[in-house]
Amino acid sequence: MKFFEMLFNDPIVFYSAIGLVMLFGIGAFYIYYFIKHIQQDS
């Protein structure tokens, strides 16, 4: 697949993909964290 070839050969695309994965991971953690604490508060 052309996308995976580009992902592993081009460092700019690779670092951007890592940044997006980290961003979504942090976002998912905060969503989980706030939902958990809102349910415990009720």
C-alpha positions in Angstrom: 0.0 0.0 0.0 1.3 3.4 -1.0 0.3 5.1 2.3 2.4 2.7 4.5 5.3 3.0 2.2 5.1 6.8 2.4 4.6 6.7 6.2 7.8 4.7 6.8 10.0 6.4 4.2 9.2 10.0 4.8 10.2 11.3 8.3 7.8 14.3 8.1 4.8 12.0 7.6 6.0 9.6 10.2 6.5 12.3 12.9 3.1 13.9 12.0 1.4 10.5 12.4 3.1 10.0 15.8 2.0 13.5 16.9 -1.6 12.8 15.9 -1.7 9.4 17.7 -0.3 11.1 20.8 -2.9 13.9 20.5 -5.8 11.5 20.2 -4.4 9.4 23.0 -4.3 12.4 25.4 -7.7 13.5 24.3 -9.2 10.0 24.9 -7.5 10.0 28.4 -9.1 13.3 29.3 -12.5 12.2 28.1 -12.2 9.0 30.2 -10.9 11.0 33.2 -13.7 13.6 33.2 -16.5 11.1 32.6 -15.2 8.9 35.4 -15.0 11.8 37.9 -18.4 13.2 36.9 -20.0 9.8 37.5 -18.2 9.5 40.9 -19.4 13.0 41.9 -23.0 12.3 41.3 
